[in-house]
Amino acid sequence: MVDDEAWRKRANCRGYDTAIFYVDHEFDEWLAKSICAWCPVMKDCLMYALDNNEQQGIWGGKNDKQRQKILKARKLAKSDQSNDS
């Protein structure tokens, strides 16, 4: 799991209104994703969201649907690994 305090202090989103990262439509995600795009801790942020099953908002440049796809792929990979054992 990712230590949330360590990476958050270096995140590009610090100081921005959090509403930017919690929008209702995918069309409105561009601002949040553009902030994430050049963030030095984007991967840590995404891992935090995945590890904590964040259901809303933009985390690590990914929306909830994109994160669900990643989680599903992780689950399938784990299943494949256990079947190979």
C-alpha positions as a printed NumPy array, in Angstrom:
array([[  0.   ,   0.   ,   0.   ],
       [  1.101,   3.568,  -0.66 ],
       [  1.864,   5.893,   2.282],
       [ -0.647,   8.653,   1.529],
       [  1.113,  11.489,   3.369],
       [  4.465,  11.086,   1.624],
       [  3.231,  11.404,  -1.952],
       [  0.413,  13.889,  -1.321],
       [  2.9  ,  16.548,  -0.255],
       [  4.501,  16.411,  -3.729],
       [  1.295,  16.17 ,  -5.769],
       [  0.556,  18.789,  -8.424],
       [ -3.055,  18.957,  -7.27 ],
       [ -2.128,  20.463,  -3.896],
       [ -3.793,  23.82 ,  -3.564],
       [ -6.394,  23.217,  -6.264],
       [-10.082,  23.119,  -5.443],
       [-10.946,  19.421,  -5.034],
       [-14.168,  19.972,  -7.012],
       [-11.99 ,  19.961, -10.154],
       [-11.327,  16.262,  -9.539],
       [-14.951,  15.298,  -8.84 ],
       [-16.982,  16.125, -11.928],
       [-20.189,  14.569, -13.226],
       [-19.266,  14.095, -16.872],
       [-16.239,  12.593, -18.571],
       [-16.142,  15.651, -20.836],
       [-15.332,  17.825, -17.8  ],
       [-12.378,  15.67 , -16.698],
       [ -9.863,  17.373, -18.982],
       [ -8.702,  19.932, -16.394],
       [ -8.076,  17.364, -13.661],
       [ -6.359,  15.   , -16.071],
       [ -4.157,  17.799, -17.411],
       [ -3.019,  18.563, -13.846],
       [ -2.298,  14.87 , -13.315],
       [ -0.485,  14.454, -16.635],
       [  2.728,  16.097, -15.447],
       [  2.482,  15.154, -11.767],
       [  5.6  ,  13.531, -10.267],
       [  3.481,  11.259,  -8.046],
       [  0.781,  10.27 , -10.536],
       [  1.613,   6.561, -10.18 ],
       [  1.51 ,   6.739,  -6.356],
       [ -1.83 ,   8.525,  -6.523],
       [ -3.284,   5.903,  -8.836],
       [ -1.968,   3.073,  -6.66 ],
       [ -3.5  ,   4.71 ,  -3.582],
       [ -6.88 ,   4.947,  -5.334],
       [ -6.704,   1.331,  -6.502],
       [ -5.556,   0.008,  -3.117],
       [ -8.308,   1.931,  -1.328],
       [-11.005,   1.266,  -3.92 ],
       [-11.761,   4.949,  -4.487],
       [-15.095,   5.037,  -6.288],
       [-15.222,   8.69 ,  -7.349],
       [-13.026,  11.377,  -8.779],
       [ -9.857,  11.551, -10.807],
       [ -6.927,   9.789,  -9.148],
       [ -3.6  ,   9.338, -10.883],
       [ -5.081,  10.674, -14.104],
       [ -7.8  ,   7.988, -14.228],
       [-11.537,   8.24 , -13.667],
       [-13.621,   5.671, -11.809],
       [-14.423,   3.645, -14.939],
       [-10.77 ,   3.483, -15.941],
       [ -9.767,   2.407, -12.433],
       [-12.429,  -0.307, -12.407],
       [-10.944,  -1.703, -15.636],
       [ -7.494,  -1.758, -14.02 ],
       [ -8.868,  -3.516, -10.927],
       [-10.636,  -6.071, -13.118],
       [ -7.417,  -6.727, -15.048],
       [ -5.526,  -7.125, -11.749],
       [ -8.094,  -9.628, -10.546],
       [ -7.838, -11.615, -13.776],
       [ -4.041, -11.602, -13.585],
       [ -4.138, -12.887, -10.   ],
       [ -6.591, -15.568, -11.034],
       [ -4.35 , -16.621, -13.91 ],
       [ -1.328, -16.755, -11.594],
       [ -3.12 , -18.934,  -9.063],
       [ -4.288, -21.258, -11.831],
       [ -0.704, -21.606, -13.085],
       [  0.547, -22.677,  -9.646]])
